[in-house]
Amino acid sequence: MLPRTIPPQQFAPKSPMPALRHLLGLALLPLIAASCGTSVQMDVGPEGVSQTSTKQALLPQAPPQLDAKLFQRIAILGSSASDGFNLQLETGAPTRLADYFKAGLLVDHQLAYDGASSATFMNPEKIAGRGAAKALEADPTLLVAVDFLFWFFYGSGGPGNTVEFRRERLEAGLALLDGFQCPVLVGDLPKMSGAAGGMIPMASMPPSDSFNAANERIYAWAKAKPNVTLVPLDAFNESAATGQPFLVGGVTWDPAVSGGVLQLDQLHPNLAGTALLALQSLLSLADARGASLDGIMMTNPEQLVDAVDDLISER
């Protein structure tokens, strides 16, 4: 699930930096603070008019470190990707998205609640709603809900399998997130066409022309909520489908060398893909805040995979 194309302009998140800095293998763009100084000399030209000449070029300032207090009490809500569906086939024991934060965070942190469930598809309103209520009770400092909305738009579609029903259910999912005042990480809707007719029954697959409007609604909702940061899962997924190298966290991931990021079902991320998902989520948060993950989270995906593997093997 990593990006091939930058989301359409109408879908642009509050800050465009995540799509520009860490997706698609684009070069990282330096953040230049307005306070960057220059050494300027005033010269008098032949006409007696003052002219300015810059003696020193503007130098980019390193972004500040992301606030470590965000990770004091982490809550996780989501579906099968956050639940680590079938990751035990690679690690030998149940493995969840929460394990990537436990293994990779370099600052003090606590998992206040983990409500990710692979069963969400059976009844997203009930199962995700119950999890959201418990997450609120946990009083988190950060909510990671990267795949929370997925089954509110996918699934049976209800009576008549209509797009309108899917849109109404998506609104129900957004309403569950409205109750959180802490920073929230939530993903948009990826087009998992490779899993259609397999892991995702055809009746559960939304029409291909319904995603733009649905994602537009998600971005509009997020734009109105200063505490919400969007993680571009749609672009993340399209990039993975190309098989081409991409950049994440300053490291190039080449599927031809390091392997793909999806399981054989073409729906769920594998061990490496979940590492990239965890990193992209926190990179999106850091970018939205004009900050850096340095010293906060392990940012090399291969090292993160090894750290998770070691963590699970010690259980």
Number of C-alpha atoms within 10 A of each C-alpha: 27 28 25 21 15 18 19 9 9 11 20 18 23 18 17 16 22 24 22 16 21 26 26 23 21 14 12 15 11 12 15 13 14 8 7 10 12 12 10 12 12 10 12 11 10 7 6 8 9 12 10 12 11 11 10 10 10 13 13 14 13 13 18 13 15 21 14 16 12 16 21 15 18 22 26 28 27 28 26 23 24 29 23 23 21 20 22 15 12 12 16 12 14 15 23 22 25 21 21 25 23 18 19 24 19 15 15 13 16 15 18 19 22 22 21 28 21 16 14 22 20 12 14 26 18 11 18 26 19 13 22 27 15 16 21 17 11 16 17 25 19 23 29 26 24 27 24 29 26 21 27 26 26 24 22 22 22 14 7 9 15 13 18 13 17 22 18 13 21 22 18 17 22 18 13 16 21 14 11 20 17 16 18 25 24 26 23 24 26 18 20 21 15 13 17 18 12 12 15 18 13 15 15 19 20 22 13 10 8 14 18 15 12 19 20 19 18 22 22 16 15 21 18 10 15 12 14 25 29 25 26 29 24 23 23 24 24 19 21 21 18 13 15 15 18 23 19 25 22 16 14 15 22 14 15 10 8 11 13 21 25 19 16 12 13 20 21 23 27 24 30 22 22 25 27 26 26 24 25 24 23 24 25 25 25 22 23 18 17 17 18 20 23 15 13 18 23 20 24 18 24 16 13 25 20 16 18 25 20 13 16 17 11 7 6
